[in-house]
Amino acid sequence: MVLARALAARSSLLVLDEPTSALDTVTEVSVARAVAAHRRGAATVVLSASEVWCAAADRVLTVTEQDVAPEHTAEGATS
């Protein structure tokens, strides 16, 4: 419900923190695709350890306790 409200607001920036952590993989993929389609052209920041979200990202940053790794593509994040 919260995700639906956030998408309906059509803000210029959407920040999602583990938005699908409680979902099975099939549903997670569906949600990620729907968010990507709905947010096309808008800024969306997703904080997630999920490979589904990394694969859907234009840019991936890896954050550790010490620093933020240089930007890379989704392929580099999941391989």
Secondary structure, DSSP 8 states (H G I E B T S, - for coil): -HHHHHHHHT-SEEEEESTTTTS-HHHHHHHHHHHHHHTTTSEEEEE---HHHHHH-S-B--B-SS-B---B-HHHHH-
